[in-house]
Amino acid sequence: MLKRVAILALMSFAVLSAKTYTFTISEAAHTSATQLAPGDYKVKLDGQKPILEDSRGHQINTPMKVQTSKRKFDNTAVTVSNAKGTTQLESIELRGTHDRVVFE
């Protein structure tokens, strides 16, 4: 019984330790594999693995990776570009960290 409680406590801590960052997209944006509708989104970092979710908590599968910058980011900021007449989601800088999620 005590072993189960300890395992449950460790699992709860692991879920709580994942950092979550929120951002809003004001117009439709594309990644290499997905089109994102305007709205609120979350990025969670589970170690060096980014997880992208929509406002309902559904995970969005798209190729992305974490890059480390020399400077710490003051705000969570989304970088987009306009290529071929569409808005492309390039990266998300994560507030209070040296981490940037880059879409491949």
C-alpha positions as CSV (number, residue, x, y, z in Angstrom):
1,M,0.0,0.0,0.0
2,L,2.8,2.4,0.9
3,K,4.6,1.6,-2.3
4,R,1.5,2.5,-4.3
5,V,1.2,5.8,-2.5
6,A,4.8,6.6,-3.2
7,I,4.5,5.8,-6.8
8,L,1.4,7.9,-7.2
9,A,3.1,10.8,-5.4
10,L,6.1,10.6,-7.8
11,M,3.8,10.4,-10.8
12,S,1.9,13.5,-9.6
13,F,5.2,15.4,-9.1
14,A,6.3,14.5,-12.6
15,V,3.1,15.9,-14.1
16,L,3.3,19.1,-12.1
17,S,7.0,19.6,-12.9
18,A,6.3,19.9,-16.7
19,K,6.5,23.6,-17.5
20,T,3.5,25.0,-19.4
21,Y,3.5,28.2,-21.5
22,T,0.5,29.7,-23.1
23,F,0.3,31.8,-26.3
24,T,-2.4,33.1,-28.7
25,I,-2.4,32.9,-32.5
26,S,-4.5,35.8,-34.0
27,E,-4.7,34.3,-37.5
28,A,-4.4,30.9,-39.0
29,A,-0.8,29.6,-39.1
30,H,0.9,26.6,-40.6
31,T,3.7,24.3,-39.4
32,S,5.3,21.9,-41.8
33,A,2.6,19.3,-41.0
34,T,-0.4,21.1,-39.5
35,Q,-2.6,24.2,-39.9
36,L,-3.4,25.9,-36.6
37,A,-6.7,27.9,-36.3
38,P,-6.7,31.2,-34.5
39,G,-6.9,30.7,-30.7
40,D,-5.1,29.9,-27.5
41,Y,-2.5,27.2,-27.3
42,K,-0.1,25.7,-24.7
43,V,3.4,24.3,-25.0
44,K,4.6,22.0,-22.3
45,L,8.2,21.0,-21.9
46,D,8.7,17.5,-20.6
47,G,12.4,17.6,-20.2
48,Q,13.6,18.5,-23.7
49,K,10.4,17.2,-25.4
50,P,7.9,19.9,-26.4
51,I,4.2,19.0,-26.4
52,L,1.8,21.4,-28.2
53,E,-1.9,21.5,-27.2
54,D,-5.0,23.4,-28.3
55,S,-7.3,25.2,-25.8
56,R,-9.3,21.9,-25.3
57,G,-6.1,20.0,-24.3
58,H,-5.8,18.0,-27.5
59,Q,-2.2,17.3,-28.5
60,I,-1.1,18.6,-31.9
61,N,1.4,16.3,-33.6
62,T,3.9,18.4,-35.6
63,P,7.6,18.1,-35.9
64,M,9.4,20.4,-33.4
65,K,12.4,20.6,-31.2
66,V,13.9,22.6,-28.4
67,Q,16.9,24.9,-29.0
68,T,18.8,26.6,-26.2
69,S,19.7,30.3,-26.5
70,K,22.5,32.2,-24.8
71,R,20.0,34.7,-23.4
72,K,17.0,34.2,-21.2
73,F,13.7,35.3,-22.8
74,D,11.6,37.9,-21.0
75,N,8.3,36.9,-22.5
76,T,6.7,34.0,-24.3
77,A,6.8,35.2,-27.9
78,V,5.7,33.6,-31.2
79,T,7.8,34.1,-34.4
80,V,6.0,33.8,-37.7
81,S,6.9,34.4,-41.3
82,N,4.9,34.9,-44.5
83,A,6.0,32.5,-47.1
84,K,4.0,31.8,-50.3
85,G,1.1,33.9,-49.0
86,T,0.6,31.8,-45.8
87,T,1.6,32.5,-42.3
88,Q,4.2,30.0,-41.1
89,L,4.8,29.3,-37.4
90,E,8.6,29.4,-37.0
91,S,9.3,29.3,-33.2
92,I,8.1,30.0,-29.7
93,E,10.4,31.7,-27.2
94,L,9.6,30.5,-23.6
95,R,9.4,33.2,-20.9
96,G,12.0,32.9,-18.1
97,T,14.0,30.3,-19.9
98,H,16.8,29.9,-22.5
99,D,14.5,27.6,-24.5
100,R,12.9,28.1,-27.9
101,V,10.6,25.6,-29.5
102,V,11.4,25.5,-33.2
103,F,9.0,24.0,-35.8
104,E,10.7,21.8,-38.4
